Amino acid sequence: MLARLVAYVGALALLAIVGVHLWDELPDGAALEPSAKAGWTAASRAYPAFAVSQFDLVGKTKTYEIFRHPEGGRKDVFRWSAQGEEPVAELEIYRPGSEFDRSRPASAEMAARMDPEGGRELEAAGIIDSKFGTVTLLRPAGDADGGRSCLGFLKRLDEPDLRISGWSCQGDALPARRAAISCMLSRLVLLTAGNDPKLAELFAGAELRRGSCIAPAAAAASADWVTGAENPSLRGAL
């Protein structure tokens, strides 16, 4: 009887030891989360799909990074900056995947990109014409005179599903930044469309509408009640 009891207790102890070992072998909770939550990662081996030709800022270096999301999105990001300094301009071409949150205002995401440590909201700052069509301009809320703040831009396309956005701090006033953005978009070209014929068709048609870069003075003169940053004003005597 005693021998059976000892054997029974020994078997229980062995099962407990095995259970503790298996528990220690389990991954922690963070490792059990879906990989889709990993977010955006740099795709260093991806081939460049775009280029910005003949658009060089004096004393600034251009960088080109590609980011991918596990749910299918891709971002091609250009930035211009001097060594050791913050960027003075950015251009992002975003091809959304399932991760894209259509309920989130585009202005909120743009504000975070333009000033990561800030908290200012953006407001409309007029429009400009481009080879991709009308582009919405954005500025920090309350900066009616343009000041020294940067100027953002956003263009949404449905066919193909594409977002072209960015910002520029180039120039001393609003007209110069408008001109810089216009020139940046004019110089954006497609290197490869991959397996997306609609993307190739978009850029082929855009090149037919491509214009020359506008000097800041000319841009200021052309900013009328439609394209200007301020509220429309009536013309002529009543």
N, C-alpha and C positions, 0 to 999 in steps of 0.2 A: 504493500500500500504506500509506504513511504517512498519507495523507488518511483512509483507512478507519479506521485505528487512532485518529486524533484524533476522528473522528465517534463511534466506539464509546465512548471514554472520556467524551466530552461527554454522550452519552445516559445513561451510568451516573450521572454527576454530577447530571443533571437529575432522574433517578428518586430519588436520595438526597434531594435538596432537597424534592421533593414528599412523600416519605415522612415527613421530619421535620416538615413543615407539618401533615400530617394527624394525626400523633401529638400535636402540641401542641393540636389542636382537640378531642381526646378529653376527656370529663369525667373528673374524678379518681374514685378508687375509692369514696369516700363517696357520691358522687352516683349510683353504679350500684346501691346497695343498695335493696331493695324499699321502697316508700313506706309499706307497712304497719308498718314498724319505727319510724315517726315518733313513735308513742306518743300520749299524751293532749294535746289542744290545747283552748284556750278557744274556745267557740262563742258569740261575742258577738252573733250575729244570731239565735240560736235563741230560740224563744218559751218563757217560763217554763211549766213543767208543774205546779208545786206551789206552795203557799204555807203559811206557818205563821201562822195568825191569832191575834190577841190574846195573843201570847207575846212580851213585851218585857222585857228585863232592864234594870234601872235603871242609867243611865249608859253603856249599851252600844248599839252600832249594829249592825244586821243587814245582812249582805251576802249576795247570791245569785249564784252562778256556775254556769255550765253547761260541762261538758267532754265532748268526743266523741273516740272512738277510730276509726281507719281501719277496724277490723274490726267495727264496729257498736255498740260499747258507748256508754252515755251515763251521766254522773254529774251530778246536780243537788245542789249543795252550799250549805248555809246555814252561816254563821258569825256569832257574836256577839262583839264586842270593843269596848273603849274605844279612842279615838283614840291611835295610836302604841303600843298594847299588844298582847300576844299574845291570841288568842281564848280565851274562857272556856267556849265551848260550840260544838259542831259537829253538824250533821245532814246525812247524805249518803244520797240515794236513787240506787241503782246498778242500772241495767238492763243486764245483761251482754250482750256480743256474743261473737264467736269468740275474742277476746283473753283471756277469763276463764280463769284457771288454777285448776281445781278441786283440784289436788293441793297448792296452797299453803294452809297453815293460815290461817283468817280472823283468828286472834288475832295473828299476826305482822304482818299489814297494819294492824290496828287499833293495835298498839303503836307502829308507825312514825308513824302519824297523831297519836296522843296526845302523843308525845314524840320528834320527829324527831332530836334529838341524843342521846337516851338509848339504852339497850340492854336495858332491863328487859323481861322477859317478862310476859305477863298470865295471870291465873288467874280461875277462876269466882268470881263475887261474888253468887250468888243469881239470882233472876228477879223480874220484875214482870209484871203483867198489863196488856194494852193493848187498844185496839180492833182491833189486828192479830193478837191472840193473845199467847201467852207470849213474853217478850223476855228473852234472856240478858244478864246483867250481867257486866262484866269489870273487874278492878282490877290494878294492878301486883303482881306476885308478892311475897308476904311482908308485904304491908300489911294484916294481919288486922284492925287496929282502924280502918281507913278513913283515919286520919291526915288529911293535907291533899292527898292525891293525887286526881286526877280519876277519874271513874267512866265506863267505856265501856259501850256496849250494842250488841247485834246481833240482828237478826231476819231470818231467811231464809225466802223464800216460793218455792214451785215453780210455782204457777199464779196469776198470771204469774211468770216468772223475775225475781225482784226481791230486792235486799238493802237493808235499811234499817238504818243504823248511825250511830254518832257517839259523842260523849262530852260530859260536863258537869263543870265545876269549880265550879259555882254551889253556894253553901252552905258551912257550916263543918264538916259531918259527913256521914256516909254517908246517913242518912235524908233530908236536904235534897237531896242529889244524886239519890237515887232519885225523889223527888217531882218534881224539875225535869225529869228524863228522861220520867217518866210524863206530865207536862203538855205537854212538847214533842211527844210522839207523838200525844197527844189533839188538839192544835191543827193537826197536819199535814193539809192538805186537797189535793185534786186540782183543778187548774184546767182541764186538758185531757188527754185520754187519747190524742189523735192517732188512729191507726188500730189501737189496742189495746183491743178490747172487754173483755178479761179484766182489764186494769188498771182500767177504769171499774167493772167489777163488783166488784172487790176493795174499792175505796174506798166504793162505794155500800153494801156490806154492813158495812164498818167503821164508817160513820157511824151505823148503827143501834145499834152497841155502844158508841158514844162516851160517855164519862163526864166528869164535871167534874174539874178539877185538884185533886189531893189536897194538903192542907197538910202540911208536913214532920212535924208532931207526929202527925197521923193516919197518915201513911205509916209512921212508926216503930212505932206501935201495931199496924198491920196486918201487919208483917213477922214472920210466924210461922215455924215450922220448915220450911215449904215454900218461902216466898218470901224468907226471911232470907238474909243473906250467909254466915252461919256454918254449920257442919255441923248436920244435924238433931239435935235433942235429944228424948229420950223424955219423955212427959208422964205425970203421975200416979205413984202408988206401985206398986212391983213386988210 
